[in-house]
Amino acid sequence: QFFMIKMPEVKKRRFRLKESVGTSIIKSALEARGWIASNEDVDLLWTIDERDVCYDTQIVNHFKDIATITTKAGLTGTMQDLPWSASQSSMDFFPRSYLLDDP
């Protein structure tokens, strides 16, 4: 005997892409996975401008305050502060770097 099981309806996920290099590839990949493009109330926002992001409610391609490791100046500052949080100097594994605007 076979029983018909009604599967729960799956909510389609919505995304919005702010135009930047490579967004057509991202759009194609998301649509192939069943995502729907939308301009409001989205589950995923793809942007290059961190000011567009609401970290509390959206899946995003950014991490809050990520500049501390993704910019040369941010990474250099983070590595210079390493001895405050670890027992190792960044000079052991990170190339010598300088912040030119640091007095």
N, C-alpha and C positions, 0 to 999 in steps of 0.2 A: 504494500500500500504506500502511496505517496501522499504527503501532506503539503499543501501550499503554505508557505511561510511568507508573510508580507514583510518585506524589508523596510526599515524606517527610511523616510525620505532624507537624502543627504543634501545639506545646504551647500549651494554652490559658493565657492569662495570668490571674492571680488578683489581686483587689484587696480592700481592706478600707477602709470609710469610717467614721471616728469621727463621730458625729452632730454636725452644725453646720448653719448656715443654708445652703441650696442643695445639700445632699448628694443630694437626690432627683434633681436635674438631672444631677449628675455620675454617679450610679449608672445612670441611663437611657442616658446617652451612652456609658459604658463597656460596658454590656451590649449595646448596639446594634453595638458593634465587636467583640463576641465575648469580652469579658472575663467572668470568673466571680467572683461574690462569695464570699469565704472569710474565716475568722477566724484562720487560721494559715498561715505560710509564704507570704506574699503578695509579689507583684512590685511592687505600688503600694499605698502607705498614704496616705490622705487624712485629715489631722488638723489641728486648730488648736493642739495642744499639742506643742511641739518636743521635750519629754521622751519622747514615744512613738517618736521617730525613730531608726533605725539607719542612719546615712548611708552605711555601707560596703556594705550589701547590698540596699537598697530604693530604688525610685524614689519620690520624695516631692514634695509640693507646698511644700516649704520649702528654704531654703538655710541652711547652717550659719552661725551668727553673723550672720544677716541684719538683726538689730535695729540694726546700725550705719548702715543706710540706710532702714529701714522705719518707724522711730519718729521722732518729732520731735526728741527728745533725742539719739538716736543719729545722725541726719543732721546736726544742729547740731554735735555733737562732731566728726564726720568732716569737716565743712566747715571747722571751726576748725583742724583739723590739716592741711589741704590744703597750706599753704606748706611743710611739712616734706617733702612728696613731689612737689610740682609748683612751677613757677615762676610761679604765678598765685594771687592772693588770691581767696578765695571771695566777698569783698565785691563783686567785679566782676560776678557773675552770680547770687548767692544772697542773698535778703532778710536783713537784719540780724536775728539771732536770739540769744537768750541762754539759757544753762542756769541756771535759778534756784537749783539746788542746788549749783552750782559756786562755791566760795568765792572 
